[in-house]
Amino acid sequence: MSQIETNRLPQMTTVWQQSLNWQPDAAQEQLFQRVYQEVIEGNRQQNLTRITIPKDFWEKHLWDSLSGIVGLEQDFLAQKLQVIDIGTGAGFPGIPLAIAFPHWQITLLDSTRKKINFVNDLITKLKLNNATGIVARAEELGRIPGDRQAYDLALVRAVSKASVCAEYSLPLVKVGGLAVLYRGHWNKSDTASLKSAVARLGCKIELIYPWETPISQGVRHCIYIRKHSPTSKKFPREVGVPEKQPL
C-alpha cells in the first residue's frame, strides 16, 4: 500500500456542522478523500500545493473552500446557480463546491494550462458532471458576451489585491448576483479602498464576515459584494492593467 493510500483525511463531521451549518455525506467524504489523493499525486508532476499533511489539507483546502458559503442564504444555496471560480489553481474552491453542491454548474478558470489540464482530469476521475475547467485570463473572459454578466456567483480565493479581484470577478456577475472574495487579514482601510473600487463596477459591499479556521485558528474574512447595476464596458481593463493599476 502506498503512502498516499495510508493518509486519510480526518473525520470532522461535527466541525463541518458547527462552523458551516453543513456537512458532507458518506459519498462526498469519499470524493474529498479522492481529491486529496489526486492532488498529492499530481504534486509529483507539478507544483500544485505545499499543503500535504491530511489535517492541513482538510482545513486549508477543503474547509476553506467551503467557508465562502457561510454568508449566503439557504434559499440562494438551493438554487441551480451558475458559478465561476477565478484563479482556481489545483481546483480550489471550485472542486470542493462542485462536490458539496451538485446542483450548481461550476466553471473553474485559470490562465495556466497545466493546472487546468490537471483540474479537468480530476473532474473526469471524480465523475463531476457539474464542473469544467477553462484556460483564460479573467480580463479576457469578462469581455466575452457569453460569459460577461453570465454568473450568479463568482469566487476569488486570495489571487491578488482585493480591488484587483473585484475587477476580475464583477464583470462576470449578473446584476443581482454576488462575488465572494476569500481573504486573510482585513481592516477598515481595506474596506474603504474596496468600497470605492466596487462602486465603479456597479456594486456594493454587502457583508464582511470575519472568523477563524477551526484547527489552526487562522484569520479569515469573506467579503460579499452584490452587483446592483451593469458594469461599465470599460471594465475589465486590458490584461495586466488591473494588477499594475488597481482601482
C-alpha positions in Angstrom: 0.0 0.0 0.0 1.4 3.4 -1.0 1.9 6.3 1.5 -0.9 8.2 -0.3 -3.3 5.4 0.3 -2.5 5.3 4.1 -3.0 9.1 4.5 -6.7 9.6 5.4 -8.3 12.9 5.9 -9.6 13.5 9.5 -13.3 12.9 10.3 -14.6 16.4 11.0 -18.4 15.9 10.9 -19.1 18.0 14.0 -16.7 20.8 12.9 -18.3 21.0 9.5 -21.8 21.3 11.0 -20.8 23.8 13.8 -18.7 26.1 11.6 -20.6 26.0 8.2 -24.0 24.6 9.1 -23.3 21.9 6.5 -21.7 18.5 6.5 -20.7 16.0 3.8 -22.5 12.7 3.4 -20.5 9.5 3.0 -20.2 9.8 -0.8 -19.0 13.3 -0.5 -16.4 12.3 2.1 -15.1 9.7 -0.3 -14.8 12.3 -3.0 -12.9 14.6 -0.7 -10.5 11.8 0.1 -10.0 11.2 -3.7 -9.3 14.9 -4.2 -6.6 14.7 -1.6 -5.0 11.7 -3.1 -5.1 13.0 -6.6 -3.7 16.4 -5.6 -0.8 14.8 -3.7 -0.1 12.5 -6.6 -0.3 15.4 -9.1 2.2 17.3 -6.9 4.9 14.9 -8.2 4.5 16.3 -11.7 3.9 19.9 -11.0 3.7 22.3 -8.0 0.0 22.2 -7.0 0.2 22.8 -3.3 2.6 23.0 -0.4 -0.1 21.8 1.9 0.2 18.0 2.1 -0.5 16.9 5.7 -4.1 15.4 5.9 -5.4 17.7 8.6 -3.8 20.8 7.0 -5.2 19.8 3.6 -8.7 19.4 5.1 -8.6 22.8 6.8 -6.7 25.0 4.3 -8.2 23.5 1.0 -11.5 21.7 1.7 -12.9 23.5 4.7 -11.5 26.9 3.5 -13.1 26.3 0.0 -16.5 25.8 1.5 -16.1 28.7 4.1 -17.3 31.1 1.4 -20.8 29.8 1.7 -21.3 30.9 5.3 -22.7 34.3 4.5 -25.1 33.0 1.8 -28.8 32.4 2.5 -30.0 28.8 2.4 -32.6 29.8 -0.3 -29.8 31.0 -2.5 -27.6 27.9 -1.9 -30.6 25.7 -3.0 -30.8 27.4 -6.4 -29.3 26.0 -9.6 -26.5 28.6 -9.7 -24.0 29.4 -12.5 -20.7 29.7 -10.6 -17.2 30.7 -11.6 -14.0 30.1 -9.6 -11.4 32.6 -10.8 -7.8 31.6 -10.4 -8.7 28.0 -9.4 -5.1 26.7 -9.4 -5.4 23.0 -8.4 -9.2 23.3 -8.2 -10.0 25.3 -5.1 -12.6 26.3 -4.1 -14.4 25.0 -7.3 -13.9 21.3 -6.9 -15.0 21.0 -3.2 -18.0 23.2 -4.0 -18.9 21.1 -7.0 -18.9 18.1 -4.7 -20.9 19.8 -2.0 -23.5 21.4 -4.4 -24.1 19.0 -7.3 -27.0 21.2 -8.5 -24.6 24.1 -9.2 -22.8 24.4 -12.5 -19.2 25.5 -11.8 -16.6 26.9 -14.2 -13.0 26.7 -13.0 -10.8 29.4 -14.5 -7.1 29.6 -14.6 -4.5 31.1 -17.0 -2.1 28.2 -16.6 -2.9 25.3 -19.0 -1.1 22.6 -17.0 -3.2 23.4 -13.9 -6.4 23.3 -15.9 -5.4 20.0 -17.5 -5.0 18.6 -14.0 -8.3 20.1 -13.0 -10.2 18.6 -15.9 -8.5 15.3 -15.4 -9.6 15.4 -11.8 -13.2 16.3 -12.8 -13.2 13.3 -15.0 -11.9 10.9 -12.4 -14.4 12.2 -9.8 -17.3 12.0 -12.4 -18.4 15.6 -11.7 -20.9 16.4 -14.4 -21.4 19.9 -13.0 -17.8 21.3 -13.3 -15.5 22.2 -16.2 -12.1 23.9 -16.3 -11.1 26.5 -18.9 -7.9 28.2 -19.7 -8.2 32.0 -20.0 -7.4 35.3 -18.3 -10.3 36.9 -16.3 -9.7 40.2 -18.1 -10.4 38.5 -21.4 -13.3 36.3 -20.3 -15.0 39.3 -18.8 -15.3 40.8 -22.3 -16.8 37.8 -24.0 -20.6 38.1 -24.4 -21.3 34.5 -23.4 -19.5 34.9 -20.1 -19.9 38.6 -19.3 -22.7 39.1 -16.7 -23.5 35.4 -17.0 -22.8 34.1 -13.5 -24.9 34.1 -10.3 -21.8 33.7 -8.1 -18.1 34.4 -8.6 -15.4 33.2 -6.2 -11.9 34.6 -5.9 -9.6 33.0 -3.3 -6.7 35.4 -2.5 -5.5 35.8 -6.1 -4.4 39.4 -5.7 -5.2 42.7 -4.1 -8.9 42.9 -3.2 -9.7 45.6 -5.8 -8.0 43.6 -8.5 -10.0 40.5 -7.6 -13.2 42.7 -7.8 -12.3 43.8 -11.3 -11.6 40.3 -12.3 -14.9 38.9 -11.0 -17.6 41.5 -11.1 -17.9 42.0 -14.9 -18.7 38.3 -15.0 -21.5 38.5 -12.4 -25.2 39.0 -13.3 -27.0 42.1 -12.0 -28.3 40.9 -8.6 -25.5 38.3 -8.3 -22.6 38.1 -5.9 -18.9 37.9 -5.8 -17.2 36.4 -2.8 -13.6 37.4 -2.1 -11.7 35.0 0.3 -9.2 37.0 2.3 -7.0 36.6 5.3 -6.4 39.7 7.5 -8.7 42.7 6.8 -9.1 46.2 8.3 -11.2 49.4 7.9 -8.8 50.9 5.3 -9.2 47.7 3.2 -12.9 48.2 3.4 -12.8 51.8 2.4 -10.5 51.1 -0.6 -12.6 48.2 -1.8 -15.8 50.2 -1.4 -14.6 52.8 -3.8 -13.4 50.3 -6.3 -16.6 48.2 -6.4 -18.8 51.3 -6.7 -17.1 52.0 -10.1 -18.1 48.4 -11.1 -21.8 48.9 -10.3 -21.6 47.0 -6.9 -21.7 47.4 -3.2 -20.1 45.5 -0.3 -23.0 43.6 1.3 -21.2 41.8 4.1 -17.8 41.3 5.6 -17.7 38.0 7.6 -14.7 37.6 10.0 -13.8 34.3 11.5 -11.1 31.7 12.3 -10.1 28.4 10.7 -11.3 25.6 13.0 -7.9 23.8 13.7 -5.1 26.4 13.5 -7.3 29.5 14.3 -6.0 31.3 11.2 -7.6 34.7 10.5 -10.2 34.7 7.6 -12.6 37.2 6.1 -15.1 36.6 3.4 -16.2 39.7 1.5 -19.6 39.5 -0.1 -20.2 42.0 -3.0 -23.6 42.5 -4.5 -24.0 43.7 -8.1 -26.7 46.4 -8.4 -26.2 47.7 -11.9 -24.4 46.6 -15.1 -20.6 47.1 -15.1 -19.3 49.8 -17.4 -18.0 48.3 -20.7 -14.6 49.8 -19.9 -14.1 47.1 -17.3 -12.3 44.8 -17.0 -9.4 46.6 -18.4 -6.8 45.0 -20.7 -4.8 42.0 -19.5 -2.3 43.0 -16.8 -3.7 46.5 -16.3 -5.8 45.8 -13.2 -2.7 44.3 -11.4 -0.5 47.2 -12.4 -3.0 50.0 -11.8 -5.6 48.8 -9.2 -8.8 50.7 -8.9 
